């Protein structure tokens, strides 16, 4: 079970170096949103080298967020990082479980090529980033033995629907994003995999983060995404039995 999953830009030597000193259960080495398109090729090299330099994953798993399968960048991402044996792949913007199954097939081929154990690379889809995905979340149940969990995203979903904000005047998520969150939780329970709450954008407000974690745990989530190292301890504490 992963309590804290910390995003780390794949093209930042400084942030990659600092990330290993955190107590995050998993680092998500990012090749997508935090990397400018013109730096993607460089980020692939840096992420692969980072994975190779840290073969011991007993204390901290190393995952990679690739680009969406709908783009030509995704397969290039996988080809670049799979020789370095990531623990898992975070899949952004899937429409439904068919994208998870497509990723499963790619991983099987690349594991065979690299001499890795078949099925050893896990998958976590970010399951609510495109509008149509909310209508087919039940499809993940039984779709792939690689699925470790589901998480959800509010920022890309807001962009996709043309919203100027995903929060109301009090700072709470508006109904559309609360719906996405609940459906992610229910789909995870239906598939019998981990439900992972989305990130808290204001990384300086630790009190608000602690409240977010408490609420998420009460509702049934067992982990949370982080975008700053300072968030990790609060998340770990909140999700530790």
Protein Blocks (a to p, Z undefined) as FASTA:
>chain_A
ZZbacdddfklmklmmmmmmpccfbdcddfklmpcfklmmmmmmmmmmmmmmmmblkloc
cddddddfkbmklmmmmmmmmmnopabdcdehifblmlmmmmmmmmmmmmmmnopaehka
ccdddfklbfklmmmmmmmgopamklnbdcddfklmmmmnopabfcdfkopacfklmmmm
mmmmmmmmmnopacdddddfblmlmmlmmmmmmmmmmnopabdcdfbfklmmmmmmmmgZ
Z
